[in-house]
């Protein structure tokens, strides 16, 4: 529903960057994956599964500006972290963020990161979550939210 509504709004108003404070959230089940299984709207990976990307995409076009990138996940296991999140701009080959997702000990966590997209690296944004093969991880969603510093007044 959110994706369809966003598509309609964007069709009426133009690019993502033209909207004031837009936010887009993708259920993990709607994103491509190289490992794990779909469970409702989430994706899960657990010991015995191949390490790899649990989610990647959505290849959302973003203009220069400041953004919040967020992820909701649940992890467990003995390691301090079994999953990493990164933000990648595939058109330019730029890695804007790389961060481990701390072990949440079975409790849902939402982490938010601030990133800056510049004139030299704007384009399609990809949010990737990578599982290392230890413990268990559930990714519920990833999100991009444009902050107000680049909205025309």
N, C-alpha and C positions, 0 to 999 in steps of 0.2 A: 504494500500500500504506500509506504513512504517513498519507495523508489518510483512508483508510477506517478504519484503526486508531484514529486520533484521534477520528473520528466515533463509534465504538463506545465509547471511553473517556468521551467527553463525554456520550454518552447515558446512561451508567451513573452518572457522578459530577456532572453539572450543567454549569455554565458554565466557560469557559476559566479564569477567575480563581479557581475553586474548587480547581484542581489545584496541587500543590506544584511550583514551577519548571517549568511546562509550556513546550514549544517546539513550534512548528509551522513547517514548511518547505514551500514551494510551488515545484514545477518551473515555470520560466517558460512552458513550453508549455501549462500548465493554466490560465494566467491570461489574461484578455482583453487585446487589443492593438489599436492603431490603425495600426501600421506594423510592418514586418519580416516575417520568415517563421519558421515552426517548423522546427527542425533537431534531431531526436531529442527530448530533454526541454528543450532550450534554445530561445531565440528570437534571431534574428540580424537586424541591419539594417546596410546598407552604402551607400556613396555611390551616388546615383541613386534611392534610395528616399525617400519623403516623410518629412520630419521629423515627429515625434510620439511618442506613448506606445508604448513597446515592451511594457511590462507595466503593468497597474494592477489594483487589487483587493488583497487578497481580501475586503475588507469584514468582517474578523474582529472580533467583539465583544470589547472589552477593558475591564475595570473600571479604576478609578483605580489607579495604581501606577507602578513603574519597569520599563521594558522595554528590551531590546536589539533593534534592527532591523538585519538583516544582508543583504548582497547578494553573490553571487559572479558575476563578470563577466570578460570578456576584451575589451580595446579596442585599437585601433591607428589610426594616422593622424598627421597633423602637428600637430594642435591639442593643447593641454595637457589638454583634456577635450572629449569629444563627447557626453556623456550626463550627466544630472543625476538624482539620486534625491531624492524627497521623501516625507514621511509626512503624510498628510492625514486629518482626521476629518470625513467628509462630513456626518454628522448635525449637527455644530455649525459647520461651515465654518472649522475651525481648521487652519492649516498648522503642524505641530509641528517639522518639519525640512525644510531644503532644502540640498542639497550637491552640488557637481559630483563625478562619479566620475573621478578622475585617469586619464590615459592609462596603460594598463598595458603598452604596447608588445608586445602579443601574448602576455603571460603572464597566467595566471589569478590574479585578486586576490579576496580576501574582505575586505570592509569592514564594520565593526560600529559602530553609533551607539547611544548611550544616550538615551532620551527619557523624559519624565515625562508621564503622563496624569493629569489632575486631576479633582476632583469636577465642575468646570465644563466639561470637554471630553471626558469618557469616552464611549464608544460604539463604533461600527464604525470600524476602522482600515484605511486604504488605503495601500499602498506603491506608489509610481509611479516608473517609470524612463522618462525622456524623451530621445530621440535628436535631435540638432540637424541631422542630414543630412550630416555630415562624417566621413570615415574609416569604420571598421567597429566594431561593438559586438556582443557576444554576452552575453546575460543567461542564466545557468544557473538560479539560484533566488533567491528572497527568503525571509526568515525573520523570525519574531517569537518572542522568548523572554522570558518573564516572569521578572524577578529576584526574589530572596527577601525584599525589604523589605516586601512586602505580603501575605505568606502567613501565615495564622492559625497560631499556635503551639499 
